Amino acid sequence: MKVYDSGKGTMGSPEQERVKVGIAEYEVTTSDATLTTSGLGSCLGIALYDAEAGVAGLVHVMLPSAADVEDPNTAKYADTGIETLLLEMERSGAERGRVRAKVAGGSDMLDFSENGSGIGVRNMQQVESTLDDLGVPLVSDDVGGDHGRSLRLDGASGDLTVKSANKGSKTI
């Protein structure tokens, strides 16, 4: 993870820097860089933004919880991924009390569960619980359904653009 910092000359540049966030990865920016991720099926993209500090972050989580798992990649799980992202944002000047969250993904494209509580639903339940525990309000989401999504987080504004082949594009 690298923090994309406004001191690198990207602010106000005609070509906004794009930073790809892979599966089970996260990135933080203090500039106007655009953080992007794609391939969200049951995975969730969680965007955090502190407007006053100008700090934005995006994490692409795969699974609900790291409990009872010995995987060192905290970004893979909703609970530890959000916490890790928030800590990195605080190191870059964000204040927890000002951070707001937006979430997209969590489809049940391949839901084989009998009770309808597939991985996408469980991921979102964990995200809501973790955000609540950390005191970060969820201000907008685009979750569920049976379609994949790609995300683009504008580091300057905190706008999260959600694209889907089936549903078009919208900003939340």
C-alpha positions in Angstrom: 0.0 0.0 0.0 1.3 3.4 -1.0 -0.2 6.7 0.2 -0.8 9.0 -2.8 0.1 12.4 -1.5 -0.8 15.9 -2.7 2.9 16.9 -2.6 3.6 14.9 -5.7 2.3 17.4 -8.1 -0.9 15.6 -9.1 -3.3 18.2 -7.7 -4.8 20.3 -10.4 -3.2 18.3 -13.1 -5.2 17.9 -16.3 -4.7 14.1 -16.2 -6.0 12.8 -12.8 -3.8 10.0 -11.5 -5.6 6.6 -11.4 -4.6 4.0 -8.8 -5.9 0.5 -9.2 -6.9 -1.3 -6.0 -6.8 -5.1 -6.5 -8.7 -7.8 -4.8 -7.8 -7.9 -1.1 -5.9 -4.6 -1.4 -6.4 -1.1 -0.2 -5.0 2.4 -1.1 -5.2 5.8 0.5 -4.8 9.2 -1.2 -4.4 12.7 0.0 -4.4 14.1 -3.5 -7.0 14.2 -6.2 -6.0 10.7 -7.4 -8.9 8.4 -8.5 -8.9 5.0 -6.7 -10.4 2.2 -8.8 -11.4 -1.4 -8.4 -13.2 -3.9 -10.5 -14.5 -7.4 -10.4 -16.9 -6.9 -7.5 -19.3 -9.8 -7.3 -19.8 -11.0 -3.8 -16.8 -8.8 -2.8 -17.4 -5.4 -1.4 -15.6 -2.1 -2.2 -15.6 0.2 0.9 -14.8 3.8 0.3 -13.9 6.0 3.2 -13.6 9.8 3.0 -12.7 12.7 5.3 -13.7 15.8 3.4 -12.1 18.3 5.8 -8.7 16.5 5.7 -8.9 15.6 2.0 -8.1 12.0 2.7 -9.8 9.1 0.8 -9.3 5.4 0.9 -10.7 2.3 -0.8 -10.5 -1.4 0.2 -11.7 -4.4 -1.9 -12.7 -7.1 0.6 -13.5 -10.7 -0.2 -14.8 -12.3 3.0 -16.6 -11.2 6.1 -14.2 -11.9 9.0 -10.6 -12.8 9.8 -11.7 -14.5 13.0 -10.1 -17.9 13.4 -8.0 -17.3 10.2 -4.3 -17.1 10.1 -4.1 -15.1 6.9 -1.8 -12.1 7.3 -3.6 -10.1 4.6 -6.0 -7.9 6.6 -7.4 -6.3 3.4 -9.0 -9.6 2.4 -11.6 -9.4 5.2 -14.3 -6.8 5.9 -13.6 -6.5 9.6 -9.9 -6.1 9.5 -9.8 -4.4 6.0 -11.9 -1.5 7.2 -10.0 -1.1 10.4 -6.6 -1.2 8.6 -7.8 1.3 6.0 -9.1 3.7 8.6 -5.8 3.5 10.6 -3.9 4.3 7.4 -6.2 7.2 6.7 -5.7 8.5 10.2 -1.9 8.3 9.7 -2.5 10.6 6.6 -4.4 13.2 8.6 -8.0 11.9 8.6 -10.0 12.1 11.9 -12.3 9.2 12.6 -15.2 11.4 13.7 -15.3 13.0 10.2 -14.9 9.9 8.1 -17.9 8.8 6.1 -18.4 5.4 4.3 -19.9 4.3 1.0 -20.1 0.7 0.0 -20.8 -1.2 -3.3 -20.8 -4.8 -4.4 -22.1 -7.7 -2.4 -24.0 -9.5 -5.2 -25.1 -13.0 -4.8 -24.2 -14.0 -8.3 -23.5 -17.6 -7.3 -25.6 -18.0 -4.2 -26.0 -21.7 -3.5 -27.0 -21.3 0.1 -30.4 -22.6 1.1 -31.3 -19.7 3.4 -30.4 -16.9 0.9 -27.6 -15.7 3.1 -24.8 -15.9 0.6 -21.3 -14.5 0.9 -22.4 -11.1 -0.4 -25.1 -10.7 2.3 -22.7 -11.9 5.0 -20.0 -9.5 3.7 -22.4 -6.5 4.0 -23.6 -7.6 7.4 -20.0 -7.6 8.6 -19.3 -4.2 7.0 -22.3 -2.6 8.7 -21.2 -4.1 12.1 -17.6 -3.0 11.7 -18.4 0.5 10.6 -20.8 0.8 13.6 -18.1 -0.5 16.0 -15.6 2.0 14.6 -18.1 4.9 14.7 -18.1 5.5 11.0 -21.5 6.3 9.4 -22.5 4.5 6.2 -23.9 7.4 4.1 -24.6 5.5 0.8 -24.5 2.0 -0.7 -25.2 0.1 -3.9 -25.3 -3.6 -2.8 -26.9 -6.9 -3.6 -28.5 -8.1 -6.8 -27.0 -10.5 -9.2 -24.6 -8.3 -11.2 -20.9 -7.3 -10.9 -19.6 -3.8 -10.4 -16.6 -1.6 -10.9 -15.9 1.4 -8.7 -14.1 4.7 -9.1 -13.5 6.9 -6.0 -12.7 10.5 -6.7 -10.1 11.4 -4.1 -10.9 15.1 -4.4 -14.6 14.9 -3.8 -15.3 11.5 -2.2 -17.8 10.7 -5.0 -18.0 7.0 -5.6 -19.0 6.0 -9.2 -20.5 2.5 -9.5 -20.5 0.9 -12.9 -22.4 -2.2 -13.9 -22.8 -3.8 -17.3 -26.5 -4.5 -16.5 -27.4 -1.4 -14.5 -25.3 1.4 -16.1 -23.4 3.9 -14.0 -24.3 6.0 -11.0 -22.6 8.1 -8.4 -23.3 7.6 -4.8 
